[in-house]
Amino acid sequence: MNEIYSIQPFLGVLISASAVLFIITAKRPNIREGWPFLFAIINFAVIASMLPAILAGNEITFTVARVLPGVAIAFRVDAMGLLFGLVSSSLWIVTSAYSIGYMRTLSEHAQTRYYCFFALSLSAAAGVAFAGNLFTMYLFYEMLSFATYPLVTHHQDDEAKKSGRKYLGYIVGTSVGLVLPAMIFIYAGTGTLDFAPGGILSWAGFKPLLICGLVLMFVFGFAKAGIMPFHSWLPAAMVAPTPVSALLHAVAVVKVGAFCIFRTLTHIFGVDLLGSTGLDFLGLHSINMGTVVAVIASFTILTASLIALSQDGLKRRLAFSTIGQLSYIILGAALLSPKGITGGLLHIGMHAFGKITLFFCAGAIFVTTGVKNISDMTGIGRRMPWTMGAFFVGSLSVIGLPPCGGFISKWFLLVGTLESGQLAFMAVLLSSSLLNAAYFLPIVYRAFFCTEEESKFEKKIDEAPSWCLGPLLFTALVSIALFIYPHIFLTLAQMAAKTITGGG
């Protein structure tokens, strides 16, 4: 594998952050809202320009500054990072369009501040995706925490402030209390924090109990992934405007948490170490740390899915759905098999397009009708057929059914359970898919299949503004396209899995 030294990954981070320059056009809304499009398109073009080199088996590196001996602010783009970078940068364009329709229609206040911190959040997500070591990833992880706080508390009422305190308390408290000490331990033992496909701890001489503790510190410390019990910030953050919820749940925040855990498990510990290091608990010596992490992820998957069933608020149901779906990604890493790792990485992209479609639909429904609760949506498909049709497509993708991309990622995860001989986790995945169907499909049924007497809406077409409707239709179509043509994401995921498991 060749290394190419290039400024491209740094530009992918810098361009997003530079978008805050549109603050100078705050009094001219049309120009102000045009800037995000321009920067988003340029940013996507820069990130996509790295694709040929990565597909050719190369890695792109760039060092900004040396901080400590063996530690630098540095970027390294590999197949895994580029997959996440492509997802986040492409969805920034779509969410920018959706934000115009949503924020303008509701005449939201402080729109300039909103767009500025939105851009900074995507810059931080790109920094995490392209981080070349644990130190750089941690810096951008924390940057994302503080950049998204003004978005979560956008409405500035008591509920927003309370949710914001919980948000920062969970995600900053865990990263400072768990991730930072774990990072210091690793640096003290190895003298480096650089990522390596086989991990860097196998030669460090750490005792098994310490390795087990470090694994758990990272799994729970990156609380943006929503692993239970550090998950309650996520439903609370639904107080934010819907485009922010879409950003949180499909693109930046939660995916960054899952990505950080995935990267740490595979590039700091390594699959060999996770598969050979176990817990001596009640005389059970055969439970390796991969299985322990898989059990934690499985508990979150099933519990979050069951809680989602009881939620009447549409955004809260989507929030608990996200908590469960994120753990699919972590479960894929914990299976320690090529197919499982491939499925986990694929799910980053497949879930992103399906879930952002669902949040866009929730926002379109609220903008048009003011309705937030599922119990008030009987017959809404008569009034908003395109929106609810897209909601159905997004639901199929998250459930993992054809003809949507979510089927591909869940297929690889299921095969990964067979490949690793962990059939219990196949049962978890299948049970979760049934629960996904149980909390999504009744919404679609309620929207379209009801009598005139049961319907709470007149039978007339009244869709959301085009700036809201267009993006959700686009992401729904992409979800279908990813089933038919998953090749770019699939190739990147397979390349990453091959490197991580020692296949090349």
C-alpha positions as CSV (number, residue, x, y, z in Angstrom):
1,M,0.0,0.0,0.0
2,N,1.5,3.3,-1.1
3,E,1.2,6.6,0.8
4,I,0.4,9.8,-1.1
5,Y,1.2,13.0,0.8
6,S,-1.4,15.6,-0.2
7,I,-3.3,18.5,1.4
8,Q,-6.6,17.2,0.1
9,P,-7.8,15.7,3.5
10,F,-7.0,19.0,5.3
11,L,-8.9,20.9,2.6
12,G,-11.9,18.6,3.2
13,V,-11.9,19.8,6.8
14,L,-10.9,23.5,6.1
15,I,-13.5,24.1,3.4
16,S,-16.4,23.2,5.6
17,A,-15.1,25.4,8.4
18,S,-14.6,28.3,6.0
19,A,-18.3,28.3,5.2
20,V,-18.8,30.4,8.3
21,L,-17.6,33.3,6.2
22,F,-21.2,33.7,5.1
23,I,-21.8,35.5,8.4
24,I,-20.9,38.7,6.6
25,T,-24.0,38.3,4.4
26,A,-26.3,37.9,7.4
27,K,-28.6,40.6,6.3
28,R,-29.0,39.2,2.8
29,P,-30.8,35.8,3.2
30,N,-30.6,34.7,-0.4
31,I,-26.8,35.2,-0.5
32,R,-26.4,33.8,3.0
33,E,-28.2,30.6,2.1
34,G,-26.4,30.3,-1.2
35,W,-23.0,30.1,0.5
36,P,-23.6,26.7,2.2
37,F,-24.5,25.2,-1.2
38,L,-21.3,26.5,-2.8
39,F,-19.1,25.3,0.0
40,A,-20.9,22.0,0.3
41,I,-20.4,21.3,-3.4
42,I,-16.8,22.3,-3.4
43,N,-16.2,20.2,-0.2
44,F,-17.8,17.2,-1.8
45,A,-15.8,17.6,-5.0
46,V,-12.5,17.7,-3.0
47,I,-13.4,14.6,-1.0
48,A,-14.7,12.7,-4.0
49,S,-11.4,13.6,-5.9
50,M,-9.6,11.3,-3.4
51,L,-11.7,8.3,-4.5
52,P,-9.5,7.1,-7.5
53,A,-6.4,7.1,-5.3
54,I,-8.0,5.2,-2.5
55,L,-9.7,2.6,-4.9
56,A,-6.2,2.1,-6.4
57,G,-5.1,0.9,-2.9
58,N,-3.3,4.0,-1.8
59,E,-3.6,6.1,1.4
60,I,-3.5,9.9,1.5
61,T,-1.7,11.5,4.4
62,F,-1.1,15.1,5.6
63,T,0.5,16.4,8.8
64,V,-0.5,19.8,10.2
65,A,1.7,20.0,13.3
66,R,3.7,18.0,15.8
67,V,2.3,18.3,19.3
68,L,4.1,15.7,21.4
69,P,6.8,13.1,20.6
70,G,5.0,10.5,18.5
71,V,1.8,12.6,18.4
72,A,0.7,15.0,15.7
73,I,-2.4,16.7,14.3
74,A,-2.4,14.5,11.2
75,F,-4.8,13.2,8.6
76,R,-4.8,9.8,6.9
77,V,-7.5,8.9,4.3
78,D,-8.1,5.2,3.9
79,A,-11.1,3.4,2.5
80,M,-12.9,3.4,5.8
81,G,-12.5,7.2,6.4
82,L,-13.4,8.0,2.8
83,L,-16.6,6.1,3.0
84,F,-17.7,8.2,6.0
85,G,-16.4,11.4,4.3
86,L,-18.4,10.8,1.2
87,V,-21.6,10.2,3.2
88,S,-21.3,13.3,5.4
89,S,-20.2,15.6,2.5
90,S,-22.9,14.5,0.1
91,L,-25.7,14.8,2.7
92,W,-24.5,18.3,3.7
93,I,-25.6,19.4,0.3
94,V,-29.0,17.9,0.6
95,T,-29.6,19.1,4.2
96,S,-28.6,22.6,3.2
97,A,-31.4,22.6,0.7
98,Y,-33.8,21.2,3.2
99,S,-32.8,23.8,5.8
100,I,-33.9,26.6,3.5
101,G,-37.4,25.2,3.1
102,Y,-37.7,24.4,6.8
103,M,-36.2,27.4,8.5
104,R,-37.8,30.0,6.1
105,T,-41.3,28.4,6.2
106,L,-41.3,28.5,10.0
107,S,-39.5,31.9,10.1
108,E,-37.0,30.5,12.6
109,H,-34.8,33.1,14.4
110,A,-31.0,33.2,14.4
111,Q,-30.7,31.6,11.0
112,T,-27.2,32.9,10.4
113,R,-26.0,31.4,13.7
114,Y,-27.7,28.1,12.7
115,Y,-25.9,27.9,9.3
116,C,-22.5,28.8,10.8
117,F,-22.5,26.1,13.5
118,F,-24.0,23.7,10.9
119,A,-20.9,24.2,8.8
120,L,-18.6,23.8,11.7
121,S,-20.3,20.5,12.6
122,L,-19.7,19.1,9.2
123,S,-16.0,20.3,9.3
124,A,-15.6,18.4,12.6
125,A,-17.2,15.3,11.1
126,A,-14.7,15.4,8.2
127,G,-11.9,15.8,10.7
128,V,-13.0,12.6,12.5
129,A,-13.3,10.7,9.2
130,F,-9.8,11.6,8.1
131,A,-8.0,11.6,11.4
132,G,-4.7,9.8,11.2
133,N,-4.4,9.1,14.9
134,L,-6.4,8.9,18.1
135,F,-5.3,12.4,19.3
136,T,-6.6,14.1,16.1
137,M,-9.8,12.1,16.2
138,Y,-10.4,13.1,19.8
139,L,-9.8,16.8,19.0
140,F,-12.4,16.8,16.3
141,Y,-14.8,14.7,18.3
142,E,-14.8,17.4,21.0
143,M,-15.1,20.2,18.4
144,L,-18.2,18.5,17.2
145,S,-19.7,18.4,20.7
146,F,-19.4,22.1,21.1
147,A,-20.3,23.0,17.5
148,T,-23.6,21.2,17.8
149,Y,-24.6,22.6,21.2
150,P,-25.9,25.9,19.8
151,L,-27.9,23.8,17.3
152,V,-29.5,21.6,20.0
153,T,-30.4,24.7,22.0
154,H,-31.5,26.7,19.0
155,H,-35.0,27.6,20.3
156,Q,-33.4,29.0,23.5
157,D,-36.4,28.1,25.7
158,D,-36.2,26.2,29.0
159,E,-36.7,22.9,27.3
160,A,-33.9,23.5,24.9
161,K,-31.5,24.7,27.6
162,K,-32.3,21.6,29.7
163,S,-31.7,19.3,26.8
164,G,-28.5,21.2,25.9
165,R,-27.1,20.6,29.4
166,K,-27.9,16.9,29.2
167,Y,-26.4,16.8,25.7
168,L,-23.1,18.3,26.8
169,G,-23.1,16.5,30.2
170,Y,-23.3,13.1,28.5
171,I,-21.1,13.5,25.5
172,V,-18.4,15.7,27.0
173,G,-18.5,14.1,30.4
174,T,-17.9,10.6,29.0
175,S,-15.2,11.7,26.6
176,V,-13.2,13.6,29.2
177,G,-13.9,11.0,31.9
178,L,-13.3,7.9,29.9
179,V,-11.7,8.4,26.5
180,L,-9.1,10.9,27.6
181,P,-7.7,8.7,30.4
182,A,-7.7,5.7,28.1
183,M,-5.8,7.7,25.5
184,I,-3.2,8.7,28.0
185,F,-2.8,5.1,29.1
186,I,-2.2,4.0,25.6
187,Y,0.3,6.7,24.8
188,A,2.2,6.0,28.0
189,G,2.4,2.3,27.1
190,T,3.2,2.6,23.4
191,G,4.6,6.1,22.8
192,T,2.2,6.6,19.9
193,L,-1.5,7.1,19.1
194,D,-1.3,6.4,15.4
195,F,-3.9,4.2,13.8
196,A,-2.7,0.8,12.4
197,P,-5.0,-1.8,10.7
198,G,-3.7,-4.6,13.1
199,G,-3.8,-2.3,16.2
200,I,-1.0,-0.9,18.2
201,L,-1.5,-2.7,21.5
202,S,-0.5,-6.2,20.6
203,W,3.1,-5.4,21.3
204,A,2.6,-3.0,24.2
205,G,2.7,-5.7,27.0
206,F,-0.6,-4.6,28.6
207,K,-2.2,-7.0,31.0
208,P,-5.5,-8.6,29.7
209,L,-7.5,-6.9,32.5
210,L,-6.2,-3.5,31.5
211,I,-7.0,-4.1,27.8
212,C,-10.5,-5.1,28.7
213,G,-10.9,-2.0,30.8
214,L,-9.6,0.2,28.0
215,V,-12.0,-1.4,25.5
216,L,-15.0,-0.6,27.7
217,M,-13.7,3.0,28.3
218,F,-13.7,3.7,24.6
219,V,-17.1,1.9,23.9
220,F,-18.9,3.9,26.6
221,G,-16.7,7.0,26.4
222,F,-17.7,7.8,22.8
223,A,-21.3,8.4,24.0
224,K,-22.3,10.0,20.7
225,A,-22.8,6.4,19.6
226,G,-25.8,6.1,22.0
227,I,-24.7,2.9,23.7
228,M,-26.9,2.2,26.7
229,P,-26.9,3.5,29.4
230,F,-25.3,6.6,27.9
231,H,-28.0,7.2,25.4
232,S,-30.7,9.5,27.0
233,W,-29.1,12.7,25.6
234,L,-30.2,11.6,22.1
235,P,-34.0,11.6,22.5
236,A,-33.6,14.8,24.6
237,A,-31.8,16.5,21.6
238,M,-35.0,16.1,19.6
239,V,-36.0,19.5,20.9
240,A,-33.8,20.9,18.1
241,P,-35.2,21.9,14.6
242,T,-35.7,19.0,12.4
243,P,-32.7,19.7,10.0
244,V,-30.6,19.5,13.2
245,S,-32.2,16.2,14.1
246,A,-31.4,14.9,10.7
247,L,-27.8,16.2,11.1
248,L,-27.5,14.5,14.5
249,H,-29.1,11.2,13.6
250,A,-28.0,10.6,10.0
251,V,-24.8,12.4,9.2
252,A,-22.6,13.9,11.9
253,V,-23.0,13.3,15.6
254,V,-24.2,9.8,16.1
255,K,-22.3,8.4,13.1
256,V,-19.2,10.1,14.5
257,G,-19.6,8.2,17.7
258,A,-20.1,4.9,16.0
259,F,-17.2,5.6,13.7
260,C,-14.9,6.5,16.6
261,I,-15.7,3.2,18.3
262,F,-15.3,1.3,15.1
263,R,-11.9,2.9,14.3
264,T,-10.6,2.4,17.9
265,L,-11.6,-1.3,18.0
266,T,-10.0,-2.1,14.7
267,H,-7.1,0.3,14.5
268,I,-6.0,0.7,18.2
269,F,-6.8,-2.8,19.6
270,G,-7.1,-4.8,16.4
271,V,-9.2,-7.9,15.7
272,D,-6.6,-10.4,16.8
273,L,-6.1,-8.8,20.2
274,L,-9.9,-8.5,20.7
275,G,-10.4,-12.1,19.7
276,S,-7.7,-13.4,22.1
277,T,-8.2,-11.1,25.1
278,G,-11.1,-12.1,27.4
279,L,-12.8,-11.6,30.7
280,D,-12.4,-14.1,33.5
281,F,-15.9,-13.7,34.9
282,L,-17.6,-16.4,37.0
283,G,-15.1,-18.9,35.6
284,L,-16.0,-18.2,32.0
285,H,-12.6,-17.9,30.3
286,S,-13.8,-18.1,26.7
287,I,-15.6,-14.8,26.5
288,N,-13.3,-12.5,24.4
289,M,-13.7,-8.8,24.2
290,G,-15.2,-8.9,20.7
291,T,-18.1,-10.9,22.1
292,V,-18.4,-8.6,25.2
293,V,-18.8,-5.6,22.9
294,A,-21.2,-7.5,20.7
295,V,-23.4,-8.3,23.7
296,I,-23.4,-4.7,24.8
297,A,-24.4,-3.6,21.3
298,S,-27.1,-6.3,21.1
299,F,-28.6,-5.2,24.4
300,T,-28.8,-1.6,23.0
301,I,-30.3,-2.8,19.7
302,L,-33.1,-4.8,21.3
303,T,-33.9,-2.4,24.2
304,A,-34.0,0.7,22.0
305,S,-36.2,-1.1,19.5
306,L,-38.7,-2.1,22.2
307,I,-38.7,1.5,23.6
308,A,-39.3,2.9,20.1
309,L,-42.6,0.8,19.9
310,S,-44.1,2.8,22.8
311,Q,-43.2,6.3,21.5
312,D,-46.1,8.4,20.1
313,G,-43.9,11.4,19.1
314,L,-42.6,10.7,15.6
315,K,-39.2,12.3,16.2
316,R,-38.8,10.4,19.5
317,R,-39.6,7.1,17.8
318,L,-37.0,7.9,15.2
319,A,-34.5,8.8,17.9
320,F,-34.8,5.4,19.7
321,S,-34.7,3.7,16.3
322,T,-31.4,5.5,15.7
323,I,-30.0,4.3,19.0
324,G,-30.6,0.7,18.0
325,Q,-29.3,1.2,14.4
326,L,-26.0,2.7,15.5
327,S,-25.3,-0.4,17.5
328,Y,-25.5,-2.4,14.2
329,I,-22.4,-0.6,13.2
330,I,-20.6,-1.5,16.4
331,L,-21.8,-5.1,16.3
332,G,-20.3,-5.4,12.9
333,A,-16.9,-4.4,14.2
334,A,-17.3,-6.7,17.3
335,L,-18.0,-9.8,15.1
336,L,-14.3,-9.6,14.1
337,S,-15.0,-11.2,10.7
338,P,-14.5,-9.7,7.2
339,K,-18.2,-9.9,6.3
340,G,-19.3,-8.4,9.7
341,I,-16.9,-5.5,9.4
342,T,-18.0,-4.9,5.8
343,G,-21.6,-4.9,6.9
344,G,-20.9,-2.5,9.8
345,L,-19.1,0.0,7.6
346,L,-21.8,-0.3,4.9
347,H,-24.5,0.5,7.4
348,I,-22.9,3.9,8.0
349,G,-24.0,4.9,4.5
350,M,-27.1,2.8,4.1
351,H,-28.6,3.9,7.4
352,A,-27.7,7.5,6.8
353,F,-29.8,7.9,3.6
354,G,-32.7,6.0,5.0
355,K,-32.8,7.7,8.4
356,I,-32.3,11.2,7.0
357,T,-35.3,10.6,4.7
358,L,-37.4,9.7,7.7
359,F,-36.4,12.9,9.6
360,F,-37.0,15.0,6.5
361,C,-40.5,13.5,6.3
362,A,-41.1,14.3,10.0
363,G,-40.1,17.9,9.4
364,A,-42.2,18.2,6.2
365,I,-45.2,16.9,8.1
366,F,-44.6,19.5,10.9
367,V,-44.0,22.4,8.5
368,T,-47.2,21.6,6.6
369,T,-49.6,20.4,9.3
370,G,-48.0,21.2,12.7
371,V,-48.5,17.5,13.7
372,K,-45.8,15.9,15.8
373,N,-47.5,12.7,17.1
374,I,-48.1,9.5,15.3
375,S,-51.6,9.2,16.7
376,D,-52.6,12.4,14.9
377,M,-51.4,11.2,11.5
378,T,-54.3,9.0,10.5
379,G,-55.0,9.6,6.8
380,I,-52.1,12.0,6.3
381,G,-51.1,10.0,3.2
382,R,-54.2,11.4,1.5
383,R,-52.9,14.9,2.0
384,M,-49.1,14.3,1.6
385,P,-48.8,11.2,-0.6
386,W,-45.2,12.0,-1.8
387,T,-43.9,12.6,1.6
388,M,-45.5,9.5,3.1
389,G,-44.3,7.5,0.1
390,A,-40.8,8.6,0.8
391,F,-41.3,7.7,4.5
392,F,-42.2,4.2,3.4
393,V,-39.0,3.9,1.4
394,G,-36.9,5.2,4.3
395,S,-38.7,2.7,6.6
396,L,-37.9,-0.2,4.3
397,S,-34.2,0.9,4.2
398,V,-34.0,1.0,8.0
399,I,-35.9,-2.3,8.4
400,G,-33.5,-3.8,5.9
401,L,-35.8,-4.9,3.1
402,P,-35.5,-4.7,-0.7
403,P,-35.4,-2.6,-2.8
404,C,-33.4,-0.3,-0.4
405,G,-29.7,-0.2,0.5
406,G,-30.3,-1.1,4.1
407,F,-30.9,-4.7,2.9
408,I,-27.3,-4.9,1.6
409,S,-25.7,-3.8,4.9
410,K,-27.9,-6.1,7.0
411,W,-27.2,-9.0,4.7
412,F,-23.5,-8.7,5.2
413,L,-24.0,-8.4,9.0
414,L,-26.1,-11.6,9.0
415,V,-23.4,-13.4,6.9
416,G,-20.8,-12.0,9.3
417,T,-22.5,-13.7,12.3
418,L,-22.3,-17.0,10.4
419,E,-18.7,-16.3,9.4
420,S,-17.7,-15.7,13.1
421,G,-19.9,-18.6,14.4
422,Q,-22.0,-16.2,16.5
423,L,-25.5,-17.4,15.7
424,A,-27.0,-15.7,18.7
425,F,-26.3,-12.4,17.2
426,M,-28.0,-13.4,14.0
427,A,-31.1,-13.9,16.2
428,V,-30.6,-10.4,17.5
429,L,-30.4,-8.9,14.0
430,L,-33.5,-10.7,12.8
431,S,-35.5,-9.9,15.9
432,S,-34.5,-6.2,15.6
433,S,-35.6,-6.1,12.0
434,L,-39.0,-7.5,13.0
435,L,-39.2,-4.8,15.7
436,N,-38.2,-2.1,13.2
437,A,-41.1,-3.2,11.0
438,A,-43.5,-3.2,14.0
439,Y,-42.8,0.5,14.8
440,F,-42.5,1.8,11.2
441,L,-45.0,0.0,9.0
442,P,-48.1,0.9,11.2
443,I,-47.3,4.6,10.6
444,V,-47.5,4.0,6.8
445,Y,-50.6,1.9,7.2
446,R,-52.3,4.5,9.3
447,A,-51.3,7.2,6.7
448,F,-52.8,5.5,3.7
449,F,-55.3,2.8,4.7
450,C,-58.1,4.3,6.7
451,T,-61.7,5.1,6.2
452,E,-63.0,8.6,5.5
453,E,-64.4,8.7,9.0
454,E,-61.0,7.8,10.6
455,S,-59.0,10.2,8.5
456,K,-58.0,13.4,10.3
457,F,-57.1,15.1,7.0
458,E,-59.0,16.2,3.9
459,K,-58.4,14.3,0.7
460,K,-56.5,17.1,-1.1
461,I,-52.8,17.3,-2.0
462,D,-51.0,19.8,0.2
463,E,-47.3,18.9,0.3
464,A,-44.5,20.7,2.0
465,P,-42.6,23.5,0.2
466,S,-40.5,22.3,-2.6
467,W,-37.2,23.1,-0.7
468,C,-38.5,20.5,1.9
469,L,-40.1,18.0,-0.5
470,G,-37.2,17.8,-3.0
471,P,-34.5,16.7,-0.6
472,L,-36.6,14.0,1.0
473,L,-37.6,12.6,-2.4
474,F,-33.9,12.7,-3.5
475,T,-32.7,10.8,-0.4
476,A,-35.5,8.2,-0.8
477,L,-34.4,7.6,-4.4
478,V,-30.8,7.3,-3.4
479,S,-31.8,4.7,-0.8
480,I,-33.3,2.7,-3.7
481,A,-30.3,3.4,-5.9
482,L,-27.9,2.0,-3.2
483,F,-29.7,-1.3,-3.4
484,I,-29.3,-1.4,-7.2
485,Y,-25.8,0.1,-7.4
486,P,-24.0,-0.2,-4.0
487,H,-20.6,-0.6,-5.6
488,I,-18.7,2.4,-4.4
489,F,-19.7,2.0,-0.8
490,L,-19.4,-1.8,-1.0
491,T,-15.9,-1.6,-2.5
492,L,-14.7,0.8,0.1
493,A,-16.1,-1.3,2.9
494,Q,-14.6,-4.5,1.5
495,M,-11.2,-2.9,1.1
496,A,-11.3,-1.6,4.7
497,A,-12.4,-5.0,6.0
498,K,-9.6,-6.8,4.1
499,T,-7.0,-4.5,5.5
500,I,-8.4,-4.7,9.0
501,T,-8.5,-8.5,9.1
502,G,-5.1,-8.9,7.6
503,G,-6.2,-9.9,4.1
504,G,-4.1,-7.3,2.4
